[in-house]
Amino acid sequence: MSAADSSFLDRFFKIRENGSSVRTEVLAGLTTFLAMSYIIVVNPTILHEAGMDFGAVFVATCIASAIGCMMMGLIANYPIALAPGMGLNAYFTYAVVKGMGIPWQVALGAVFVSGVIFVALSFWKVREAIVNAIPMSLKLSITAGIGLFLALIALKNAGIVVANPATYVGLGDLHAPQALMAFLGFFMIVVLNHYRVRGAIIISILVVTILASVLGFNEFRGVYGAVPSLAPTFMQLDFHDLFTAGMVGVIFVFFFVDLFDSTGTLVGVAHRAGLLVDGKLPRLKKALFADSTAIVAGAGLGTSSTTAYIESAAGVSAGGKTGLTAVVVGVLMLLSLWFSPLASSVPAYATAPALLYVGVLMIRGLAEIDWDDITEAAPAFMTAIFMPFAYSIADGIAMGFISYAVIKLFCGKAKEVPYMIWIIALLWAAKFAWIGA
């Protein structure tokens, strides 16, 4: 890189002003990419189960991620990468499309509308007000519940947990190759992360895929090739019957889950990078605008909600402090477009360990809940446990809000419940009463 280029980048991203260097920012971008690159394989795999074309979703994932990263880097100047969110893609496929029987085109329309709402709210402090109104116990339990939901999906995809008419769920055939491969992949991720090996998740996915192909359990289609067509998913949005009571609930969940996911990640990663000023995030509106615009763009391309990635913390730990880190991730996402044969070679049991490990990371928030206060602990438990047992992120959120309001009311602590909680709880209760789950 020439001195002139370096100087331009330094001025544009204020690199030296933030105590970093171009070389450090580029390496930080590479680190973040390695930590989150599993999504370019996992996301198409999950959405393919909703009936969407794998190759098109692969392209949509890469481009939507690149758009989000570029906007976050160029507009907000933060080292935070974006991509289709884990949990949101699972909700899209397993709860909305498979669970409710909604066509994936209509589900994409719901993602689009939730993104438009985000864009509108990004210009005001409504989004911040909603986040601040939600009790910490519910925020933590929502994240943990999604982790349990992902874990159940992972175990199911690997054949480790199966349906059982007597007990609802049961242990699968642990002698089956896919179950053994999934265990191998999970243990590999944990061990590699223990030794702080970068890209542990993607390494595990590749090793399991290659090993399964060598042993004859999987068809290997190659490493690189032509970029697949985006046509099967591009602008396939369907707004028919989108504003029925049931679909309004779906839009709300897309909006609500991403609200906590993205805002929490933005603040958490910025705190780790030392970018908070008096506990607040400067340029928050720009960061939220980048996030919400990426959701709208991703829906148009053909993928579920795009959000900020906690794996950005890996790049921050490597020294990333400016938007150049995010831009580097965006460039690498675009370069990944030529590796679709490798992505399509990955079997579900190779990505299952990634889902299971993400579940490990998400459930640890339960430790921060005040378990000595039963009026906080019980609603948190209801939130987390209903998501996997009801197989619905939406129902888990609903039960959390309703139980929080009811328990606080009858325990004489109604004044502790923010008005926003009352509104949301009443809306969910009305939905269950008149429409059902």
N, C-alpha and C positions, 0 to 999 in steps of 0.2 A: 504494500500500500504506500503510495507516494506521500511526501510531506504535505502537499497541497490537499490531497484527499483527507488525510488525517486531520489537518487544520479545519477543513470544512465540517467534518463530522464532530470535531471537538466543539466548534462554535454552535452548531445546530442542536446537538444533544447536551451541551454544557457538561461535557465529560470531566474535564479537569476541575471544574467548579464543584462537581459532586465527588471529587476525590477518587476518580477512576482513570482508566486509559483505554484507548481504542482496542488494544490487544486483549485487555482484561474483559471488556464488554463482549468481544467476539467469542472468547473462550466461554464466557458465562452463557451466551446464547446457545452454543453447542452443548453445554452441560444441561441446560433446561430442555433442549430438544431431545437429548438422549433419555432424559427422565420421563418425558411425556409422549414420546413417539409411539408408544404402544397403542395410542388412541387411533392411529391411522389404520390399524388392523382390527382392533376391538370394536370400534364404532360401526364399520360396515358389517361386521359379523352379527352384531345385535340387531341393526336395522334390517338386515337381510331376512331375519326371521319374521319381520313385519310384512314381508312380501316385496321389499324394495330391491332393485338391482344392485348387486354387490359392487360392481365396477363403478357405477354412477355415484353411489354413496361414498366410495373410496375417494373419488375425485372431489366430491362436494366437501368431504371432511378436510382434505388438504387445502382446498381453496378457501373455505370458510375460516379455517384456522389461520391461514396466511392473512386474510383480510383483517381478522380480529387483532392479530399480532402487530400488523403494520399500523393500524389505526391507534392501538394503544401506545406504540412506540413513537409514531410521528406526531400524534395530536396531544397525548397526555404525557409523553416522555417518561414512562414508567417501565421497569424491566419485568413486566408481567405478561406472560403468554396466555393466549386464549385458544380454546378448541371445543368441540362438542362435549358437553358435560357427561361424566359418568353418573348414573342415577337418573338423570333426565332422559338419556337414551333408553334406559331400561324401562322407565315409566312409559315412554312413548310406545315401545314395542309390546311389553308384557301386560301393562295395565290398560292402555287406551286401545291399541289395535287388536291385540289378542283377547284381552279381558272384556272390553266393551263392544268389540266387533265393529269398531270404527275404521273405515278405509284409511290407509296411510296418507292419502292425499288430503283428507279432511284434518287428520292429525297435524300435518304440516301447516295447514291453514291456521290451526290453533297456535302453533309455535310462532307463526308470522304475526298474528294479532297480539300475542303476549310481548313480542319484540317491539311492536309499534307502541304499545302501552309503556314499555320501558323507555323508548325514545322520548315520548311525551313527558314522562315523569322525570327524566334526566335533567330537564331544564328548570325544574323546581325542586324544593326540598321534601317533596311528598315521599319519595323513596327512602330518604334518610329517616323521616318521621315514622314510617311504617316499621323499619328495622329497629329503631330505638324503642318502639312501643312493645315489641315482642319480648317477653321475659327470657332471660338467659337460659333458664332450664329448658324451655321449649326449643330455643335455637339449637342447643347442644343435643337434645334428644331427636330432633328432626334429622340432623346429620348422622347420628348414630343409627337411627332407624333405617335410613337409606343404606348405610353400611351393611346392616343385617339383611336387607332386601337383596343387595348385590351378592352377598355371600350365599344366600339360598339359590339364586340364579346360577352362580358359579358351580355349586355342588350338584345342581340339577343337570347343567350342561355337561358335566364330567361323568354323569351316571353314578355319582357317589351317594346321592340322595334320590330316591325314587318314590313314586306313588304307592300307597299301601291301603287297600280298602278297609283294613281293620284299625289301623293307627293313623290314617291319613298320609303320613310320610314314613319312610323306612330306609334302612341302609341298603345300598345297591350292591352289585357284584364287585368286590374289591380286587378280584383276580383279573377283571377286564383290563385290557391294555389302556383304554382311555382314562380309567380311574387311576391306574398306576402312574401314567404320564402326568396327570394333573397333580398328584401328590409330589412327584419329582419336581415339577415346575414351581409349585408353591414353596417347597423347601429351598429350592435354588434361589428364589427371590429373597427369602428371609435371610439366608446366609450371606448372599452378595451384599444386601443392604447393611447387614451387621458389619461387614468389612468395608463399607462405604464405597462399593464399586459403582461407578456411574452407569446408568442405563441398565440396572438390574432387571427390570421388568421386561424390556425388549430383548435382553440377552436370553432370559428364560424362555420367552415365546419362540425365539429362533432355534434354541437348542432342542426344545421339545418337538418342534416342527421337523427339524432335520433328522432327529433320532427316530421319530415315528415314520418318516419317509424311508429311511435306510432299512428299518425293520419291516417295511411293507404294510404298515397300518394306515398310511396316508399317501395321497398323490401329490408329488412335488411338481409345480408348474413352471418353475424357473425363478430367476431373480429380477430381471428387468425386461421391459417391453414397451409397446406403444401405450400412450395414455388412453384409458377407456373412455367411451362416450358418456357425456353428462346428460344426454337427451332423455333417458328414461325417468329422471327425477327433476330435471330443470324446469322450474316454473309450473310444477304439477299441483299447485295449491288448489284446494277445493274448499270454497266457503259455504257450500250447501249445508243447511241445517246446523251451521256452526254456532248459532246463538240460541240453541235450545238450552234448557236448564242443565242438562248433563254436560254439554260441551262447554258451557260457561264455567262449570266446575273444573274442567280439564284445563282451560285457559288460565284459570286462577292458580292451579297447581304449578303449571309451567312458570308462571310469573313469580309465584311465591317461593318455590324451591330455588330458582335462579337468583332471586332477590337476596337470600341469605348466602348462597354459595358464592356469588360473585363479590358481594360487598364484604363478606367475611374474609375472603381470599385477598382482596385488594388491601384491606387494612392489615391483615396478618403479615403478608409478604412485605408491604411497605414498612411495617414496624421492624421486621428483621433486617431490612436494608438501611434502617436509620433515616427514613424519609418522612416520618411523621413530624409535624410541627405542633407542639402543645397538645399532643394526642390526637390531632386531626390530620387528614390527608389533603394536602394542597392539590389543586387541580382535580378535585373529586368529580366535578361535573363533566370534565373532559374524559376522565377514565370511564365514568358510567355511560357517557355517550358512545364511546368506542365499543364498550361491551354490548349495549343494546342494539347498536347498528349492526354488529356482527351477527346477532340473533336473526334479525330481519334478512340479512344477506344469506345466511346459512339456510333459512327456510326456503328462500327462493331457489337456492342451488339444490336442495334436497337432503337436508340433515336436521336432526333435532337441535335443541337449544345450545348455542355456543356460550361458554362462560370462562371466567378467569380460572387458571389452573394453579393449584397449590404446589405443583411440581416446580413452579417458578422460583420457589424458595431454594431449590438446588442451584440455580444460576446466581441467585443473590448470595448464596454461601460461597460461590466461586468468585465473587467480587462485582457482579453486575449491579449497577445503580442507575442506569439511564435507559431510555427507550431504544438505544442501539441494540441492547440485548434482545428485546422483543422483536425487532426488525430482523435480526439474524435468524431467530426461530422461524419467522414468517418465510424467509428465503429458503430455509431448509425444508419447510413444509411443501413449498412449491416444487423443489427438486425431487421430493418423494413421489411425485406423480408418475414417474417412470418406473416405479417398483411395484406396480399393481400385481404382476404375476406372483411375486413373493407374498404379498398380502393375501391373495386368494388361495395360497397354498396352506395357510394356517388353519388347522382344525379347531373346533369349538373347545376341545379339552386342552388346547395350548393357551387359549386366552382365558379360560376359567381361573387359573392361578392368579392372573392379574386382577380379576374381579374380586377374588377372595382376599388378596393382599390390600386392595383399596378399601375393602370392608374393615380390615384390621386398623387401617389409618383413621377411618371415619368413626369407629365405635369408641375410640379412646376419650372422646369428649364427655362420655358418661361419668368419668372420674371427677369431673369438675362440677357436677351437680350437687347441690346441698341435700344429701340424703337424710340429714337429721330433721329437715323440715318436710313433713309428709305432704303438706299442701303443694310443695314444689316437686317432690320426688314422685308422687303417684301420677300426676299428669304427664311427667317426663317418661315414666315407665309405660303408660298407655300409648303415648306417641310412638316410642321406639318398637314396642312389641307388636302393635297392630300392623305395622308395615309388612313384615314378613308373613305373619299369620293370616292376615286378610289379603295378602299378596297385592297390596295397594299402598303406594306412597300417599295418595290423596286421602284414603280413609284413616291412615295413621295421623296425618296432620289434623284432620277433622276431629278425631277422638281426643287428640291432645288439647285442642282449643276448647272443645266442649267440656271436657273433664276439668280443665283448669278453672274455667268460669264457675262451674257447678260446685266444685270442691271449695273454692275460695268463698263462694256465697254462703254455703251452709256451715263453714267454719268461722264465720264472722269476720272474714277478711276481704269483703267485696270491694273495699276502697283500694286494695292493692292491685286490682285488675284494671289495666288501662282500657279506655273506651274502645280502642281498636280491637281488643280481644273480645269484648262483648259483641261487637258488630259481626266479626268473623264467626264467632261461636254460634250466634243466632242464625246466621245465613246457612252454616253447615247443618244445624239442627233442623232448619226448615227443609233443606234438601232431603235429609234422611226421612223426615216425616211424610213428605208429599211425593218424593220421587224414588227413594230407596238408595241403596248403595250404588 
